[in-house]
Amino acid sequence: MALRLGKLYDALIEAGASEGVAKEASEEVAEYDGRMHDIERKLTRLEALQWITSAGVIAILVRVYWP
């Protein structure tokens, strides 16, 4: 069974959606939310690698141009 967002499910039921449609919609939103968290995690790693690379380049430039 897939993860569901309970509040969304309840809101859809209260708005008049059938139980099956509300279940499918809340599961789809939960899946989308999970994918977004994965993307955010990957972007955080890439940002850290960018800072490490920048620090390395600055260290090389200082070493080359600083007497």
mmCIF file of the N, C-alpha and C atoms, coordinates in Angstrom:
data_MODEL
# 
_entry.id   MODEL 
# 
loop_
_atom_site.group_PDB 
_atom_site.id 
_atom_site.type_symbol 
_atom_site.label_atom_id 
_atom_site.label_alt_id 
_atom_site.label_comp_id 
_atom_site.label_asym_id 
_atom_site.label_entity_id 
_atom_site.label_seq_id 
_atom_site.pdbx_PDB_ins_code 
_atom_site.Cartn_x 
_atom_site.Cartn_y 
_atom_site.Cartn_z 
_atom_site.occupancy 
_atom_site.B_iso_or_equiv 
_atom_site.pdbx_formal_charge 
_atom_site.auth_seq_id 
_atom_site.auth_comp_id 
_atom_site.auth_asym_id 
_atom_site.auth_atom_id 
_atom_site.pdbx_PDB_model_num 
ATOM 1   N N  . MET A 1 1  ? 0.842   -1.182 0.000  1.00 0.00 ? 1  MET A N  1 
ATOM 2   C CA . MET A 1 1  ? 0.000   0.000  0.000  1.00 0.00 ? 1  MET A CA 1 
ATOM 3   C C  . MET A 1 1  ? 0.882   1.238  0.000  1.00 0.00 ? 1  MET A C  1 
ATOM 4   N N  . ALA A 1 2  ? 0.529   2.167  -0.849 1.00 0.00 ? 2  ALA A N  1 
ATOM 5   C CA . ALA A 1 2  ? 1.320   3.388  -0.975 1.00 0.00 ? 2  ALA A CA 1 
ATOM 6   C C  . ALA A 1 2  ? 1.006   4.359  0.164  1.00 0.00 ? 2  ALA A C  1 
ATOM 7   N N  . LEU A 1 3  ? 1.932   5.247  0.364  1.00 0.00 ? 3  LEU A N  1 
ATOM 8   C CA . LEU A 1 3  ? 1.770   6.274  1.388  1.00 0.00 ? 3  LEU A CA 1 
ATOM 9   C C  . LEU A 1 3  ? 0.697   7.259  0.941  1.00 0.00 ? 3  LEU A C  1 
ATOM 10  N N  . ARG A 1 4  ? -0.142  7.687  1.878  1.00 0.00 ? 4  ARG A N  1 
ATOM 11  C CA . ARG A 1 4  ? -1.183  8.669  1.572  1.00 0.00 ? 4  ARG A CA 1 
ATOM 12  C C  . ARG A 1 4  ? -1.039  9.857  2.486  1.00 0.00 ? 4  ARG A C  1 
ATOM 13  N N  . LEU A 1 5  ? -1.450  11.013 1.992  1.00 0.00 ? 5  LEU A N  1 
ATOM 14  C CA . LEU A 1 5  ? -1.510  12.210 2.811  1.00 0.00 ? 5  LEU A CA 1 
ATOM 15  C C  . LEU A 1 5  ? -2.920  12.287 3.394  1.00 0.00 ? 5  LEU A C  1 
ATOM 16  N N  . GLY A 1 6  ? -3.024  12.076 4.697  1.00 0.00 ? 6  GLY A N  1 
ATOM 17  C CA . GLY A 1 6  ? -4.327  11.965 5.354  1.00 0.00 ? 6  GLY A CA 1 
ATOM 18  C C  . GLY A 1 6  ? -5.179  13.213 5.259  1.00 0.00 ? 6  GLY A C  1 
ATOM 19  N N  . LYS A 1 7  ? -4.578  14.371 5.476  1.00 0.00 ? 7  LYS A N  1 
ATOM 20  C CA . LYS A 1 7  ? -5.356  15.606 5.443  1.00 0.00 ? 7  LYS A CA 1 
ATOM 21  C C  . LYS A 1 7  ? -5.885  15.888 4.040  1.00 0.00 ? 7  LYS A C  1 
ATOM 22  N N  . LEU A 1 8  ? -5.067  15.606 3.024  1.00 0.00 ? 8  LEU A N  1 
ATOM 23  C CA . LEU A 1 8  ? -5.527  15.794 1.647  1.00 0.00 ? 8  LEU A CA 1 
ATOM 24  C C  . LEU A 1 8  ? -6.664  14.829 1.339  1.00 0.00 ? 8  LEU A C  1 
ATOM 25  N N  . TYR A 1 9  ? -6.509  13.592 1.763  1.00 0.00 ? 9  TYR A N  1 
ATOM 26  C CA . TYR A 1 9  ? -7.544  12.586 1.551  1.00 0.00 ? 9  TYR A CA 1 
ATOM 27  C C  . TYR A 1 9  ? -8.857  13.022 2.199  1.00 0.00 ? 9  TYR A C  1 
ATOM 28  N N  . ASP A 1 10 ? -8.766  13.460 3.448  1.00 0.00 ? 10 ASP A N  1 
ATOM 29  C CA . ASP A 1 10 ? -9.965  13.915 4.154  1.00 0.00 ? 10 ASP A CA 1 
ATOM 30  C C  . ASP A 1 10 ? -10.598 15.125 3.482  1.00 0.00 ? 10 ASP A C  1 
ATOM 31  N N  . ALA A 1 11 ? -9.767  16.054 3.010  1.00 0.00 ? 11 ALA A N  1 
ATOM 32  C CA . ALA A 1 11 ? -10.292 17.255 2.354  1.00 0.00 ? 11 ALA A CA 1 
ATOM 33  C C  . ALA A 1 11 ? -10.993 16.895 1.047  1.00 0.00 ? 11 ALA A C  1 
ATOM 34  N N  . LEU A 1 12 ? -10.425 15.961 0.301  1.00 0.00 ? 12 LEU A N  1 
ATOM 35  C CA . LEU A 1 12 ? -11.068 15.553 -0.952 1.00 0.00 ? 12 LEU A CA 1 
ATOM 36  C C  . LEU A 1 12 ? -12.389 14.841 -0.702 1.00 0.00 ? 12 LEU A C  1 
ATOM 37  N N  . ILE A 1 13 ? -12.435 14.008 0.323  1.00 0.00 ? 13 ILE A N  1 
ATOM 38  C CA . ILE A 1 13 ? -13.684 13.324 0.674  1.00 0.00 ? 13 ILE A CA 1 
ATOM 39  C C  . ILE A 1 13 ? -14.731 14.351 1.084  1.00 0.00 ? 13 ILE A C  1 
ATOM 40  N N  . GLU A 1 14 ? -14.316 15.319 1.891  1.00 0.00 ? 14 GLU A N  1 
ATOM 41  C CA . GLU A 1 14 ? -15.251 16.349 2.349  1.00 0.00 ? 14 GLU A CA 1 
ATOM 42  C C  . GLU A 1 14 ? -15.724 17.225 1.194  1.00 0.00 ? 14 GLU A C  1 
ATOM 43  N N  . ALA A 1 15 ? -14.871 17.401 0.179  1.00 0.00 ? 15 ALA A N  1 
ATOM 44  C CA . ALA A 1 15 ? -15.242 18.219 -0.974 1.00 0.00 ? 15 ALA A CA 1 
ATOM 45  C C  . ALA A 1 15 ? -16.176 17.479 -1.930 1.00 0.00 ? 15 ALA A C  1 
ATOM 46  N N  . GLY A 1 16 ? -16.347 16.186 -1.711 1.00 0.00 ? 16 GLY A N  1 
ATOM 47  C CA . GLY A 1 16 ? -17.315 15.450 -2.512 1.00 0.00 ? 16 GLY A CA 1 
ATOM 48  C C  . GLY A 1 16 ? -16.698 14.460 -3.483 1.00 0.00 ? 16 GLY A C  1 
ATOM 49  N N  . ALA A 1 17 ? -15.400 14.256 -3.440 1.00 0.00 ? 17 ALA A N  1 
ATOM 50  C CA . ALA A 1 17 ? -14.765 13.270 -4.315 1.00 0.00 ? 17 ALA A CA 1 
ATOM 51  C C  . ALA A 1 17 ? -15.077 11.870 -3.800 1.00 0.00 ? 17 ALA A C  1 
ATOM 52  N N  . SER A 1 18 ? -15.110 10.923 -4.716 1.00 0.00 ? 18 SER A N  1 
ATOM 53  C CA . SER A 1 18 ? -15.348 9.543  -4.285 1.00 0.00 ? 18 SER A CA 1 
ATOM 54  C C  . SER A 1 18 ? -14.121 9.038  -3.534 1.00 0.00 ? 18 SER A C  1 
ATOM 55  N N  . GLU A 1 19 ? -14.305 7.969  -2.776 1.00 0.00 ? 19 GLU A N  1 
ATOM 56  C CA . GLU A 1 19 ? -13.220 7.456  -1.943 1.00 0.00 ? 19 GLU A CA 1 
ATOM 57  C C  . GLU A 1 19 ? -12.045 6.966  -2.787 1.00 0.00 ? 19 GLU A C  1 
ATOM 58  N N  . GLY A 1 20 ? -12.333 6.328  -3.904 1.00 0.00 ? 20 GLY A N  1 
ATOM 59  C CA . GLY A 1 20 ? -11.267 5.820  -4.775 1.00 0.00 ? 20 GLY A CA 1 
ATOM 60  C C  . GLY A 1 20 ? -10.445 6.944  -5.389 1.00 0.00 ? 20 GLY A C  1 
ATOM 61  N N  . VAL A 1 21 ? -11.139 7.975  -5.857 1.00 0.00 ? 21 VAL A N  1 
ATOM 62  C CA . VAL A 1 21 ? -10.442 9.110  -6.472 1.00 0.00 ? 21 VAL A CA 1 
ATOM 63  C C  . VAL A 1 21 ? -9.607  9.849  -5.426 1.00 0.00 ? 21 VAL A C  1 
ATOM 64  N N  . ALA A 1 22 ? -10.160 10.033 -4.248 1.00 0.00 ? 22 ALA A N  1 
ATOM 65  C CA . ALA A 1 22 ? -9.426  10.722 -3.180 1.00 0.00 ? 22 ALA A CA 1 
ATOM 66  C C  . ALA A 1 22 ? -8.189  9.924  -2.778 1.00 0.00 ? 22 ALA A C  1 
ATOM 67  N N  . LYS A 1 23 ? -8.310  8.608  -2.716 1.00 0.00 ? 23 LYS A N  1 
ATOM 68  C CA . LYS A 1 23 ? -7.177  7.750  -2.364 1.00 0.00 ? 23 LYS A CA 1 
ATOM 69  C C  . LYS A 1 23 ? -6.086  7.854  -3.419 1.00 0.00 ? 23 LYS A C  1 
ATOM 70  N N  . GLU A 1 24 ? -6.451  7.743  -4.694 1.00 0.00 ? 24 GLU A N  1 
ATOM 71  C CA . GLU A 1 24 ? -5.467  7.817  -5.776 1.00 0.00 ? 24 GLU A CA 1 
ATOM 72  C C  . GLU A 1 24 ? -4.787  9.177  -5.819 1.00 0.00 ? 24 GLU A C  1 
ATOM 73  N N  . ALA A 1 25 ? -5.554  10.241 -5.648 1.00 0.00 ? 25 ALA A N  1 
ATOM 74  C CA . ALA A 1 25 ? -4.987  11.584 -5.704 1.00 0.00 ? 25 ALA A CA 1 
ATOM 75  C C  . ALA A 1 25 ? -4.024  11.828 -4.547 1.00 0.00 ? 25 ALA A C  1 
ATOM 76  N N  . SER A 1 26 ? -4.392  11.400 -3.361 1.00 0.00 ? 26 SER A N  1 
ATOM 77  C CA . SER A 1 26 ? -3.516  11.624 -2.214 1.00 0.00 ? 26 SER A CA 1 
ATOM 78  C C  . SER A 1 26 ? -2.247  10.776 -2.313 1.00 0.00 ? 26 SER A C  1 
ATOM 79  N N  . GLU A 1 27 ? -2.338  9.578  -2.875 1.00 0.00 ? 27 GLU A N  1 
ATOM 80  C CA . GLU A 1 27 ? -1.147  8.754  -3.083 1.00 0.00 ? 27 GLU A CA 1 
ATOM 81  C C  . GLU A 1 27 ? -0.229  9.375  -4.129 1.00 0.00 ? 27 GLU A C  1 
ATOM 82  N N  . GLU A 1 28 ? -0.813  9.928  -5.175 1.00 0.00 ? 28 GLU A N  1 
ATOM 83  C CA . GLU A 1 28 ? -0.009  10.556 -6.228 1.00 0.00 ? 28 GLU A CA 1 
ATOM 84  C C  . GLU A 1 28 ? 0.725   11.790 -5.702 1.00 0.00 ? 28 GLU A C  1 
ATOM 85  N N  . VAL A 1 29 ? 0.059   12.583 -4.893 1.00 0.00 ? 29 VAL A N  1 
ATOM 86  C CA . VAL A 1 29 ? 0.709   13.760 -4.312 1.00 0.00 ? 29 VAL A CA 1 
ATOM 87  C C  . VAL A 1 29 ? 1.815   13.332 -3.347 1.00 0.00 ? 29 VAL A C  1 
ATOM 88  N N  . ALA A 1 30 ? 1.595   12.275 -2.592 1.00 0.00 ? 30 ALA A N  1 
ATOM 89  C CA . ALA A 1 30 ? 2.618   11.783 -1.672 1.00 0.00 ? 30 ALA A CA 1 
ATOM 90  C C  . ALA A 1 30 ? 3.840   11.287 -2.443 1.00 0.00 ? 30 ALA A C  1 
ATOM 91  N N  . GLU A 1 31 ? 3.622   10.621 -3.572 1.00 0.00 ? 31 GLU A N  1 
ATOM 92  C CA . GLU A 1 31 ? 4.729   10.151 -4.402 1.00 0.00 ? 31 GLU A CA 1 
ATOM 93  C C  . GLU A 1 31 ? 5.508   11.335 -4.980 1.00 0.00 ? 31 GLU A C  1 
ATOM 94  N N  . TYR A 1 32 ? 4.798   12.344 -5.437 1.00 0.00 ? 32 TYR A N  1 
ATOM 95  C CA . TYR A 1 32 ? 5.435   13.548 -5.967 1.00 0.00 ? 32 TYR A CA 1 
ATOM 96  C C  . TYR A 1 32 ? 6.254   14.233 -4.877 1.00 0.00 ? 32 TYR A C  1 
ATOM 97  N N  . ASP A 1 33 ? 5.716   14.293 -3.672 1.00 0.00 ? 33 ASP A N  1 
ATOM 98  C CA . ASP A 1 33 ? 6.423   14.916 -2.545 1.00 0.00 ? 33 ASP A CA 1 
ATOM 99  C C  . ASP A 1 33 ? 7.717   14.154 -2.243 1.00 0.00 ? 33 ASP A C  1 
ATOM 100 N N  . GLY A 1 34 ? 7.671   12.852 -2.306 1.00 0.00 ? 34 GLY A N  1 
ATOM 101 C CA . GLY A 1 34 ? 8.858   12.037 -2.083 1.00 0.00 ? 34 GLY A CA 1 
ATOM 102 C C  . GLY A 1 34 ? 9.928   12.292 -3.128 1.00 0.00 ? 34 GLY A C  1 
ATOM 103 N N  . ARG A 1 35 ? 9.505   12.416 -4.389 1.00 0.00 ? 35 ARG A N  1 
ATOM 104 C CA . ARG A 1 35 ? 10.474  12.710 -5.454 1.00 0.00 ? 35 ARG A CA 1 
ATOM 105 C C  . ARG A 1 35 ? 11.095  14.077 -5.264 1.00 0.00 ? 35 ARG A C  1 
ATOM 106 N N  . MET A 1 36 ? 10.311  15.039 -4.817 1.00 0.00 ? 36 MET A N  1 
ATOM 107 C CA . MET A 1 36 ? 10.847  16.388 -4.592 1.00 0.00 ? 36 MET A CA 1 
ATOM 108 C C  . MET A 1 36 ? 11.886  16.378 -3.475 1.00 0.00 ? 36 MET A C  1 
ATOM 109 N N  . HIS A 1 37 ? 11.666  15.582 -2.436 1.00 0.00 ? 37 HIS A N  1 
ATOM 110 C CA . HIS A 1 37 ? 12.648  15.484 -1.349 1.00 0.00 ? 37 HIS A CA 1 
ATOM 111 C C  . HIS A 1 37 ? 13.956  14.872 -1.855 1.00 0.00 ? 37 HIS A C  1 
ATOM 112 N N  . ASP A 1 38 ? 13.852  13.879 -2.746 1.00 0.00 ? 38 ASP A N  1 
ATOM 113 C CA . ASP A 1 38 ? 15.057  13.284 -3.324 1.00 0.00 ? 38 ASP A CA 1 
ATOM 114 C C  . ASP A 1 38 ? 15.837  14.309 -4.141 1.00 0.00 ? 38 ASP A C  1 
ATOM 115 N N  . ILE A 1 39 ? 15.130  15.107 -4.918 1.00 0.00 ? 39 ILE A N  1 
ATOM 116 C CA . ILE A 1 39 ? 15.781  16.134 -5.730 1.00 0.00 ? 39 ILE A CA 1 
ATOM 117 C C  . ILE A 1 39 ? 16.442  17.177 -4.842 1.00 0.00 ? 39 ILE A C  1 
ATOM 118 N N  . GLU A 1 40 ? 15.772  17.596 -3.789 1.00 0.00 ? 40 GLU A N  1 
ATOM 119 C CA . GLU A 1 40 ? 16.354  18.574 -2.864 1.00 0.00 ? 40 GLU A CA 1 
ATOM 120 C C  . GLU A 1 40 ? 17.625  18.022 -2.219 1.00 0.00 ? 40 GLU A C  1 
ATOM 121 N N  . ARG A 1 41 ? 17.613  16.751 -1.856 1.00 0.00 ? 41 ARG A N  1 
ATOM 122 C CA . ARG A 1 41 ? 18.789  16.130 -1.245 1.00 0.00 ? 41 ARG A CA 1 
ATOM 123 C C  . ARG A 1 41 ? 19.961  16.108 -2.230 1.00 0.00 ? 41 ARG A C  1 
ATOM 124 N N  . LYS A 1 42 ? 19.676  15.771 -3.484 1.00 0.00 ? 42 LYS A N  1 
ATOM 125 C CA . LYS A 1 42 ? 20.727  15.746 -4.501 1.00 0.00 ? 42 LYS A CA 1 
ATOM 126 C C  . LYS A 1 42 ? 21.273  17.146 -4.761 1.00 0.00 ? 42 LYS A C  1 
ATOM 127 N N  . LEU A 1 43 ? 20.413  18.141 -4.786 1.00 0.00 ? 43 LEU A N  1 
ATOM 128 C CA . LEU A 1 43 ? 20.873  19.516 -4.987 1.00 0.00 ? 43 LEU A CA 1 
ATOM 129 C C  . LEU A 1 43 ? 21.746  19.987 -3.834 1.00 0.00 ? 43 LEU A C  1 
ATOM 130 N N  . THR A 1 44 ? 21.426  19.572 -2.620 1.00 0.00 ? 44 THR A N  1 
ATOM 131 C CA . THR A 1 44 ? 22.247  19.935 -1.468 1.00 0.00 ? 44 THR A CA 1 
ATOM 132 C C  . THR A 1 44 ? 23.644  19.340 -1.606 1.00 0.00 ? 44 THR A C  1 
ATOM 133 N N  . ARG A 1 45 ? 23.716  18.087 -2.053 1.00 0.00 ? 45 ARG A N  1 
ATOM 134 C CA . ARG A 1 45 ? 25.022  17.454 -2.274 1.00 0.00 ? 45 ARG A CA 1 
ATOM 135 C C  . ARG A 1 45 ? 25.803  18.171 -3.368 1.00 0.00 ? 45 ARG A C  1 
ATOM 136 N N  . LEU A 1 46 ? 25.120  18.516 -4.450 1.00 0.00 ? 46 LEU A N  1 
ATOM 137 C CA . LEU A 1 46 ? 25.799  19.218 -5.539 1.00 0.00 ? 46 LEU A CA 1 
ATOM 138 C C  . LEU A 1 46 ? 26.307  20.582 -5.094 1.00 0.00 ? 46 LEU A C  1 
ATOM 139 N N  . GLU A 1 47 ? 25.548  21.253 -4.262 1.00 0.00 ? 47 GLU A N  1 
ATOM 140 C CA . GLU A 1 47 ? 25.973  22.550 -3.743 1.00 0.00 ? 47 GLU A CA 1 
ATOM 141 C C  . GLU A 1 47 ? 27.234  22.394 -2.890 1.00 0.00 ? 47 GLU A C  1 
ATOM 142 N N  . ALA A 1 48 ? 27.281  21.359 -2.071 1.00 0.00 ? 48 ALA A N  1 
ATOM 143 C CA . ALA A 1 48 ? 28.468  21.110 -1.252 1.00 0.00 ? 48 ALA A CA 1 
ATOM 144 C C  . ALA A 1 48 ? 29.674  20.813 -2.137 1.00 0.00 ? 48 ALA A C  1 
ATOM 145 N N  . LEU A 1 49 ? 29.484  20.017 -3.173 1.00 0.00 ? 49 LEU A N  1 
ATOM 146 C CA . LEU A 1 49 ? 30.580  19.724 -4.091 1.00 0.00 ? 49 LEU A CA 1 
ATOM 147 C C  . LEU A 1 49 ? 31.047  20.972 -4.826 1.00 0.00 ? 49 LEU A C  1 
ATOM 148 N N  . GLN A 1 50 ? 30.123  21.861 -5.135 1.00 0.00 ? 50 GLN A N  1 
ATOM 149 C CA . GLN A 1 50 ? 30.489  23.111 -5.791 1.00 0.00 ? 50 GLN A CA 1 
ATOM 150 C C  . GLN A 1 50 ? 31.394  23.944 -4.885 1.00 0.00 ? 50 GLN A C  1 
ATOM 151 N N  . TRP A 1 51 ? 31.060  24.024 -3.604 1.00 0.00 ? 51 TRP A N  1 
ATOM 152 C CA . TRP A 1 51 ? 31.884  24.796 -2.670 1.00 0.00 ? 51 TRP A CA 1 
ATOM 153 C C  . TRP A 1 51 ? 33.260  24.166 -2.502 1.00 0.00 ? 51 TRP A C  1 
ATOM 154 N N  . ILE A 1 52 ? 33.316  22.847 -2.453 1.00 0.00 ? 52 ILE A N  1 
ATOM 155 C CA . ILE A 1 52 ? 34.602  22.166 -2.328 1.00 0.00 ? 52 ILE A CA 1 
ATOM 156 C C  . ILE A 1 52 ? 35.458  22.419 -3.567 1.00 0.00 ? 52 ILE A C  1 
ATOM 157 N N  . THR A 1 53 ? 34.858  22.340 -4.746 1.00 0.00 ? 53 THR A N  1 
ATOM 158 C CA . THR A 1 53 ? 35.584  22.601 -5.984 1.00 0.00 ? 53 THR A CA 1 
ATOM 159 C C  . THR A 1 53 ? 36.068  24.046 -6.039 1.00 0.00 ? 53 THR A C  1 
ATOM 160 N N  . SER A 1 54 ? 35.219  24.975 -5.660 1.00 0.00 ? 54 SER A N  1 
ATOM 161 C CA . SER A 1 54 ? 35.608  26.386 -5.653 1.00 0.00 ? 54 SER A CA 1 
ATOM 162 C C  . SER A 1 54 ? 36.772  26.635 -4.704 1.00 0.00 ? 54 SER A C  1 
ATOM 163 N N  . ALA A 1 55 ? 36.732  26.021 -3.541 1.00 0.00 ? 55 ALA A N  1 
ATOM 164 C CA . ALA A 1 55 ? 37.827  26.170 -2.582 1.00 0.00 ? 55 ALA A CA 1 
ATOM 165 C C  . ALA A 1 55 ? 39.118  25.599 -3.155 1.00 0.00 ? 55 ALA A C  1 
ATOM 166 N N  . GLY A 1 56 ? 39.042  24.491 -3.853 1.00 0.00 ? 56 GLY A N  1 
ATOM 167 C CA . GLY A 1 56 ? 40.218  23.898 -4.481 1.00 0.00 ? 56 GLY A CA 1 
ATOM 168 C C  . GLY A 1 56 ? 40.807  24.789 -5.555 1.00 0.00 ? 56 GLY A C  1 
ATOM 169 N N  . VAL A 1 57 ? 39.958  25.373 -6.371 1.00 0.00 ? 57 VAL A N  1 
ATOM 170 C CA . VAL A 1 57 ? 40.422  26.274 -7.429 1.00 0.00 ? 57 VAL A CA 1 
ATOM 171 C C  . VAL A 1 57 ? 41.076  27.504 -6.819 1.00 0.00 ? 57 VAL A C  1 
ATOM 172 N N  . ILE A 1 58 ? 40.476  28.064 -5.791 1.00 0.00 ? 58 ILE A N  1 
ATOM 173 C CA . ILE A 1 58 ? 41.065  29.234 -5.130 1.00 0.00 ? 58 ILE A CA 1 
ATOM 174 C C  . ILE A 1 58 ? 42.408  28.873 -4.519 1.00 0.00 ? 58 ILE A C  1 
ATOM 175 N N  . ALA A 1 59 ? 42.515  27.687 -3.913 1.00 0.00 ? 59 ALA A N  1 
ATOM 176 C CA . ALA A 1 59 ? 43.789  27.252 -3.333 1.00 0.00 ? 59 ALA A CA 1 
ATOM 177 C C  . ALA A 1 59 ? 44.856  27.122 -4.412 1.00 0.00 ? 59 ALA A C  1 
ATOM 178 N N  . ILE A 1 60 ? 44.501  26.594 -5.566 1.00 0.00 ? 60 ILE A N  1 
ATOM 179 C CA . ILE A 1 60 ? 45.466  26.466 -6.669 1.00 0.00 ? 60 ILE A CA 1 
ATOM 180 C C  . ILE A 1 60 ? 45.884  27.848 -7.166 1.00 0.00 ? 60 ILE A C  1 
ATOM 181 N N  . LEU A 1 61 ? 44.927  28.746 -7.333 1.00 0.00 ? 61 LEU A N  1 
ATOM 182 C CA . LEU A 1 61 ? 45.254  30.083 -7.819 1.00 0.00 ? 61 LEU A CA 1 
ATOM 183 C C  . LEU A 1 61 ? 46.154  30.833 -6.832 1.00 0.00 ? 61 LEU A C  1 
ATOM 184 N N  . VAL A 1 62 ? 45.878  30.689 -5.556 1.00 0.00 ? 62 VAL A N  1 
ATOM 185 C CA . VAL A 1 62 ? 46.734  31.335 -4.544 1.00 0.00 ? 62 VAL A CA 1 
ATOM 186 C C  . VAL A 1 62 ? 48.128  30.735 -4.614 1.00 0.00 ? 62 VAL A C  1 
ATOM 187 N N  . ARG A 1 63 ? 48.215  29.457 -4.747 1.00 0.00 ? 63 ARG A N  1 
ATOM 188 C CA . ARG A 1 63 ? 49.528  28.777 -4.801 1.00 0.00 ? 63 ARG A CA 1 
ATOM 189 C C  . ARG A 1 63 ? 50.317  29.220 -6.030 1.00 0.00 ? 63 ARG A C  1 
ATOM 190 N N  . VAL A 1 64 ? 49.647  29.394 -7.161 1.00 0.00 ? 64 VAL A N  1 
ATOM 191 C CA . VAL A 1 64 ? 50.326  29.752 -8.398 1.00 0.00 ? 64 VAL A CA 1 
ATOM 192 C C  . VAL A 1 64 ? 50.735  31.225 -8.412 1.00 0.00 ? 64 VAL A C  1 
ATOM 193 N N  . TYR A 1 65 ? 49.849  32.118 -7.985 1.00 0.00 ? 65 TYR A N  1 
ATOM 194 C CA . TYR A 1 65 ? 50.083  33.545 -8.132 1.00 0.00 ? 65 TYR A CA 1 
ATOM 195 C C  . TYR A 1 65 ? 50.618  34.240 -6.886 1.00 0.00 ? 65 TYR A C  1 
ATOM 196 N N  . TRP A 1 66 ? 50.646  33.577 -5.762 1.00 0.00 ? 66 TRP A N  1 
ATOM 197 C CA . TRP A 1 66 ? 51.153  34.184 -4.535 1.00 0.00 ? 66 TRP A CA 1 
ATOM 198 C C  . TRP A 1 66 ? 52.628  33.810 -4.395 1.00 0.00 ? 66 TRP A C  1 
ATOM 199 N N  . PRO A 1 67 ? 53.487  34.814 -4.255 1.00 0.00 ? 67 PRO A N  1 
ATOM 200 C CA . PRO A 1 67 ? 54.937  34.497 -4.218 1.00 0.00 ? 67 PRO A CA 1 
ATOM 201 C C  . PRO A 1 67 ? 55.373  33.760 -2.991 1.00 0.00 ? 67 PRO A C  1 
# 
